Amino acid sequence: MRIIAQRVSNASVAIAGKVVGAIDGGYMVLVGVGPNDAPEEADKLAQKLVKLRVFSDDAGKMNRSLLDVGGAVLSISQFTLYADLKKGNRPSFTGAAGPELGRALYEHFNAELARLGVTVATGEFGADMQVTLTNDGPVTMTMDTEAM
């Protein structure tokens, strides 16, 4: 699994002009699933994400976690994180999980975040979405279970 997490002061997702998910401070997370991924990868990413110390403490140092600051997550499914750009100018997405596995692990990741005590807002799996955010810092991190 792969995620891109951006520390945000606010973020929202709309479908057909209607906001379906929004958060104030926390992370906007793009979530990609590979064909060989399993629930254990989703758990590992969720647990790492909530404990990352990238929120400012009273001294202005990145020393607090999402749990410490009571932040939320806006989680967006993003199969394009598995784009293959090696040949030509048109990406191939054959490296992404199929819709059934992709949906199951995306939902599992969100459920694990909630189990860990995080408020989770989402878009809609497979929908055409418009995401708006204010990146705070900016702070943007990528995590890939193949590299963990």
FIPA-735019 format. One record per residue: residue number from 1; residue in one letter; x, y, z of N, C-alpha, C in turn. Coordinates in Angstrom, 2 decimals. Layout:
N
  pos  code       nu       nv       nw      cau      cav      caw       cu       cv       cw
  NUM     A        X        Y        Z        X        Y        Z        X        Y        Z
...
// end
This chain:
148
  pos  code       nu       nv       nw      cau      cav      caw       cu       cv       cw
    1     M     0.85    -1.18     0.00     0.00     0.00     0.00     0.88     1.23     0.00
    2     R     0.35     2.28    -0.54     1.04     3.56    -0.58     0.09     4.65    -0.12
    3     I     0.64     5.60     0.64    -0.13     6.78     0.98     0.72     8.02     0.82
    4     I     0.05     9.10     0.53     0.65    10.42     0.59    -0.17    11.18     1.63
    5     A     0.52    11.65     2.67    -0.15    12.36     3.75     0.32    13.81     3.77
    6     Q    -0.62    14.71     3.75    -0.32    16.14     3.85    -0.91    16.66     5.15
    7     R    -0.05    17.34     5.94    -0.56    17.99     7.15    -1.37    19.20     6.69
    8     V    -2.59    19.29     7.17    -3.48    20.35     6.69    -4.11    21.11     7.85
    9     S    -4.44    22.37     7.58    -5.23    23.13     8.55    -6.72    22.93     8.26
   10     N    -7.04    22.53     7.01    -8.41    22.15     6.63    -8.36    21.43     5.30
   11     A    -9.35    20.61     5.05    -9.45    19.88     3.79   -10.88    19.43     3.59
   12     S   -11.29    19.34     2.32   -12.63    18.86     2.01   -12.61    18.14     0.67
   13     V   -13.62    17.33     0.47   -13.79    16.63    -0.80   -15.23    16.79    -1.24
   14     A   -15.39    17.09    -2.53   -16.72    17.28    -3.11   -16.92    16.31    -4.27
   15     I   -18.16    15.91    -4.46   -18.56    15.09    -5.60   -19.73    15.81    -6.24
   16     A   -19.60    16.11    -7.53   -20.65    16.83    -8.27   -21.04    18.13    -7.56
   17     G   -20.05    18.82    -7.03   -20.28    20.11    -6.40   -20.78    20.07    -4.97
   18     K   -21.01    18.88    -4.42   -21.51    18.74    -3.04   -20.40    18.20    -2.15
   19     V   -20.09    18.92    -1.06   -19.07    18.46    -0.11   -19.59    17.22     0.60
   20     V   -18.78    16.14     0.53   -19.16    14.88     1.16   -18.28    14.53     2.35
   21     G   -17.16    15.24     2.51   -16.27    15.01     3.63   -15.42    16.23     3.87
   22     A   -15.19    16.56     5.14   -14.37    17.73     5.46   -13.77    17.57     6.85
   23     I   -12.58    18.13     7.04   -11.93    18.14     8.35   -11.31    19.51     8.58
   24     D   -11.05    19.79     9.84   -10.20    20.93    10.17    -8.78    20.35    10.28
   25     G    -8.00    20.64    11.27    -6.61    20.20    11.32    -6.42    18.70    11.31
   26     G    -5.33    18.27    10.69    -4.96    16.86    10.64    -4.24    16.53     9.36
   27     Y    -4.63    15.42     8.73    -4.02    14.97     7.48    -5.07    14.80     6.39
   28     M    -4.69    15.17     5.18    -5.41    14.73     3.98    -4.54    13.61     3.43
   29     V    -5.11    12.43     3.28    -4.35    11.25     2.91    -4.89    10.66     1.61
   30     L    -4.00    10.50     0.63    -4.32     9.76    -0.59    -3.89     8.32    -0.35
   31     V    -4.77     7.36    -0.63    -4.54     5.96    -0.31    -4.58     5.12    -1.58
   32     G    -3.46     4.45    -1.87    -3.38     3.55    -3.02    -3.14     2.12    -2.56
   33     V    -3.75     1.18    -3.26    -3.65    -0.23    -2.90    -3.06    -1.00    -4.07
   34     G    -2.07    -1.85    -3.76    -1.47    -2.71    -4.77    -2.12    -4.08    -4.79
   35     P    -1.90    -4.86    -5.84    -2.59    -6.14    -6.00    -2.20    -7.20    -4.98
   36     N    -1.04    -7.06    -4.33    -0.60    -8.06    -3.36    -0.75    -7.59    -1.92
   37     D    -1.44    -6.48    -1.72    -1.60    -5.94    -0.37    -2.63    -6.74     0.43
   38     A    -2.49    -6.63     1.76    -3.37    -7.35     2.69    -3.72    -6.41     3.84
   39     P    -4.68    -6.79     4.67    -5.06    -5.94     5.79    -3.90    -5.54     6.70
   40     E    -2.90    -6.39     6.82    -1.75    -6.07     7.67    -1.04    -4.80     7.21
   41     E    -0.96    -4.59     5.89    -0.34    -3.35     5.38    -1.17    -2.13     5.75
   42     A    -2.48    -2.25     5.66    -3.36    -1.14     6.02    -3.20    -0.80     7.50
   43     D    -3.14    -1.83     8.35    -2.96    -1.62     9.78    -1.64    -0.92    10.06
   44     K    -0.58    -1.39     9.42     0.76    -0.84     9.63     0.81     0.65     9.25
   45     L     0.23     0.99     8.11     0.22     2.39     7.68    -0.60     3.27     8.62
   46     A    -1.76     2.79     9.03    -2.61     3.57     9.93    -1.91     3.81    11.26
   47     Q    -1.30     2.77    11.80    -0.62     2.89    13.08     0.57     3.84    13.00
   48     K     1.31     3.78    11.92     2.46     4.69    11.73     1.97     6.12    11.57
   49     L     0.93     6.32    10.78     0.42     7.66    10.49    -0.02     8.38    11.76
   50     V    -0.76     7.72    12.63    -1.28     8.40    13.81    -0.20     8.74    14.83
   51     K     0.96     8.06    14.74     2.03     8.28    15.70     3.14     9.21    15.19
   52     L     3.12     9.54    13.89     4.16    10.43    13.35     4.14    11.76    14.09
   53     R     5.29    12.21    14.51     5.38    13.45    15.28     5.77    14.60    14.34
   54     V     4.76    15.14    13.68     5.00    16.24    12.73     4.13    17.47    13.01
   55     F     3.45    17.46    14.15     2.66    18.61    14.55     3.45    19.39    15.60
   56     S     3.33    20.69    15.58     4.14    21.55    16.43     3.75    21.48    17.90
   57     D     4.79    21.48    18.75     4.56    21.59    20.19     4.58    23.07    20.57
   58     D     4.56    23.36    21.86     4.52    24.75    22.32     5.75    25.54    21.93
   59     A     6.87    24.85    21.66     8.10    25.52    21.26     8.21    25.66    19.74
   60     G     7.19    25.20    19.02     7.20    25.29    17.57     7.95    24.16    16.88
   61     K     8.34    23.14    17.61     9.06    21.98    17.05     8.06    20.90    16.65
   62     M     8.35    20.20    15.56     7.50    19.09    15.15     7.74    17.94    16.12
   63     N     6.87    17.84    17.12     7.09    16.90    18.20     5.80    16.24    18.68
   64     R     4.67    16.54    18.04     3.39    15.99    18.47     2.76    15.16    17.36
   65     S     2.03    14.14    17.75     1.38    13.25    16.80    -0.05    13.70    16.53
   66     L    -0.66    13.05    15.55    -2.07    13.29    15.25    -2.93    13.04    16.48
   67     L    -2.62    11.97    17.20    -3.37    11.66    18.42    -3.16    12.73    19.48
   68     D    -1.92    13.23    19.59    -1.62    14.26    20.59    -2.43    15.54    20.35
   69     V    -2.61    15.90    19.09    -3.29    17.17    18.77    -4.79    17.00    18.52
   70     G    -5.28    15.76    18.57    -6.71    15.51    18.32    -7.11    15.80    16.89
   71     G    -6.18    15.57    15.96    -6.45    15.84    14.55    -7.32    14.76    13.91
   72     A    -7.79    15.07    12.71    -8.64    14.17    11.94    -7.95    13.81    10.64
   73     V    -8.53    12.89     9.90    -8.01    12.47     8.59    -9.12    12.58     7.55
   74     L    -8.78    13.20     6.43    -9.62    13.13     5.24    -8.95    12.11     4.34
   75     S    -9.58    10.97     4.14    -9.00     9.84     3.40    -9.64     9.75     2.02
   76     I    -8.78     9.73     1.00    -9.23     9.71    -0.40    -8.60     8.51    -1.11
   77     S    -9.43     7.66    -1.71    -8.89     6.54    -2.50    -8.19     7.08    -3.74
   78     Q    -7.04     6.49    -4.09    -6.22     7.07    -5.16    -5.42     5.97    -5.88
   79     F    -6.07     5.26    -6.80    -5.38     4.18    -7.52    -4.23     4.69    -8.36
   80     T    -4.23     5.98    -8.70    -3.16     6.52    -9.55    -1.81     6.56    -8.85
   81     L    -1.76     6.29    -7.54    -0.47     6.19    -6.86     0.33     5.01    -7.39
   82     Y    -0.32     4.10    -8.09     0.35     2.95    -8.69     0.53     3.11   -10.21
   83     A     0.55     4.33   -10.68     0.75     4.58   -12.11     2.14     4.14   -12.54
   84     D     2.21     3.51   -13.70     3.49     3.15   -14.32     3.74     4.15   -15.44
   85     L     4.81     4.91   -15.31     5.12     5.98   -16.26     6.35     5.67   -17.11
   86     K     6.77     4.42   -17.14     8.02     4.05   -17.82     7.95     4.19   -19.34
   87     K     6.81     3.87   -19.93     6.71     3.87   -21.39     5.74     4.93   -21.86
   88     G     6.12     5.68   -22.86     5.22     6.63   -23.50     4.76     7.73   -22.57
   89     N     3.67     8.36   -22.96     3.14     9.49   -22.22     1.79     9.23   -21.57
   90     R     1.30     8.00   -21.74     0.02     7.65   -21.13     0.27     6.65   -20.01
   91     P    -0.08     7.00   -18.77     0.19     6.09   -17.66    -0.59     4.79   -17.77
   92     S     0.03     3.74   -17.24    -0.65     2.46   -17.09    -0.97     2.28   -15.62
   93     F    -2.14     1.74   -15.33    -2.54     1.55   -13.94    -2.70     0.07   -13.61
   94     T    -2.04    -0.80   -14.38    -2.15    -2.24   -14.14    -1.48    -2.65   -12.83
   95     G    -0.66    -1.78   -12.25    -0.01    -2.09   -10.98    -0.89    -1.84    -9.77
   96     A    -2.07    -1.28    -9.98    -3.00    -1.01    -8.87    -3.88    -2.24    -8.64
   97     A    -4.34    -2.39    -7.43    -5.27    -3.47    -7.12    -6.57    -3.27    -7.88
   98     G    -7.27    -4.35    -8.12    -8.60    -4.26    -8.72    -9.56    -3.59    -7.76
   99     P   -10.73    -3.18    -8.26   -11.68    -2.43    -7.43   -12.13    -3.15    -6.16
  100     E   -12.32    -4.46    -6.21   -12.81    -5.18    -5.03   -11.78    -5.14    -3.90
  101     L   -10.54    -5.49    -4.20    -9.48    -5.45    -3.18    -9.18    -4.01    -2.78
  102     G    -9.14    -3.12    -3.76    -8.85    -1.72    -3.47    -9.85    -1.14    -2.49
  103     R   -11.13    -1.37    -2.73   -12.18    -0.87    -1.84   -12.05    -1.49    -0.44
  104     A   -11.86    -2.80    -0.40   -11.80    -3.50     0.88   -10.65    -2.97     1.75
  105     L    -9.47    -2.79     1.15    -8.33    -2.34     1.95    -8.40    -0.85     2.26
  106     Y    -8.97    -0.06     1.37    -9.19     1.36     1.65   -10.13     1.48     2.85
  107     E   -11.21     0.73     2.85   -12.16     0.78     3.96   -11.53     0.22     5.24
  108     H   -10.69    -0.80     5.11   -10.00    -1.36     6.28    -9.06    -0.33     6.89
  109     F    -8.30     0.39     6.04    -7.40     1.45     6.50    -8.19     2.50     7.29
  110     N    -9.30     2.94     6.76   -10.13     3.94     7.43   -10.68     3.42     8.75
  111     A   -11.09     2.16     8.77   -11.61     1.56    10.00   -10.51     1.45    11.06
  112     E    -9.30     1.14    10.64    -8.19     1.06    11.59    -7.87     2.43    12.17
  113     L    -7.90     3.47    11.34    -7.70     4.83    11.86    -8.76     5.14    12.92
  114     A   -10.00     4.82    12.64   -11.09     5.08    13.58   -10.91     4.26    14.86
  115     R   -10.49     3.02    14.71   -10.25     2.16    15.88    -9.16     2.76    16.77
  116     L    -8.20     3.44    16.15    -7.11     4.06    16.89    -7.51     5.40    17.52
  117     G    -8.75     5.81    17.30    -9.26     7.01    17.94    -9.26     8.27    17.10
  118     V    -9.12     8.12    15.79    -9.07     9.26    14.89   -10.42     9.45    14.20
  119     T   -10.86    10.69    14.09   -12.05    11.00    13.30   -11.65    10.93    11.83
  120     V   -12.42    10.19    11.04   -12.10     9.98     9.63   -13.26    10.45     8.76
  121     A   -12.94    11.34     7.81   -13.89    11.73     6.77   -13.38    11.13     5.47
  122     T   -14.28    10.82     4.56   -13.85    10.18     3.31   -14.55    10.79     2.11
  123     G   -13.97    10.46     0.97   -14.66    10.69    -0.28   -15.48     9.45    -0.58
  124     E   -15.64     9.16    -1.86   -16.38     7.97    -2.28   -15.48     7.15    -3.18
  125     F   -15.26     5.90    -2.83   -14.37     5.04    -3.61   -14.80     5.02    -5.07
  126     G   -13.87     5.28    -5.97   -14.13     5.21    -7.41   -14.82     6.41    -8.01
  127     A   -15.18     7.39    -7.20   -15.90     8.57    -7.72   -14.93     9.61    -8.28
  128     D   -15.44    10.48    -9.12   -14.70    11.65    -9.58   -14.85    12.70    -8.49
  129     M   -13.75    13.02    -7.82   -13.80    13.89    -6.64   -12.95    15.13    -6.86
  130     Q   -13.32    16.20    -6.19   -12.54    17.42    -6.17   -12.11    17.64    -4.72
  131     V   -10.79    17.66    -4.50   -10.24    17.79    -3.16    -9.66    19.19    -3.00
  132     T   -10.02    19.84    -1.91    -9.50    21.17    -1.58    -8.81    21.07    -0.23
  133     L    -7.62    21.67    -0.12    -6.92    21.60     1.15    -6.00    22.80     1.32
  134     T    -5.67    23.07     2.57    -4.64    24.03     2.90    -3.52    23.25     3.57
  135     N    -2.43    23.04     2.82    -1.28    22.30     3.34    -0.59    23.16     4.37
  136     D    -0.43    22.65     5.56     0.14    23.38     6.68     1.63    23.08     6.79
  137     G     2.45    24.03     6.49     3.90    23.86     6.62     4.67    24.39     5.44
  138     P     4.63    23.82     4.30     3.94    22.56     3.95     4.67    21.34     4.51
  139     V     3.88    20.35     4.88     4.40    19.06     5.32     3.70    18.00     4.49
  140     T     4.46    17.26     3.70     3.93    16.19     2.85     4.86    14.99     2.96
  141     M     4.30    13.81     3.22     5.10    12.59     3.38     4.51    11.46     2.56
  142     T     5.38    10.62     2.05     4.92     9.42     1.36     5.31     8.21     2.20
  143     M     4.45     7.22     2.21     4.75     5.96     2.90     4.34     4.83     1.97
  144     D     5.20     3.84     1.88     4.96     2.67     1.04     5.33     1.45     1.87
  145     T     4.40     0.51     2.01     4.69    -0.65     2.85     5.82    -1.50     2.27
  146     E     6.10    -1.38     0.99     7.23    -2.11     0.43     8.57    -1.57     0.94
  147     A     8.57    -0.33     1.41     9.79     0.31     1.90     9.84     0.37     3.42
  148     M     8.85    -0.20     4.10     8.81    -0.13     5.57     9.28    -1.42     6.20
// end
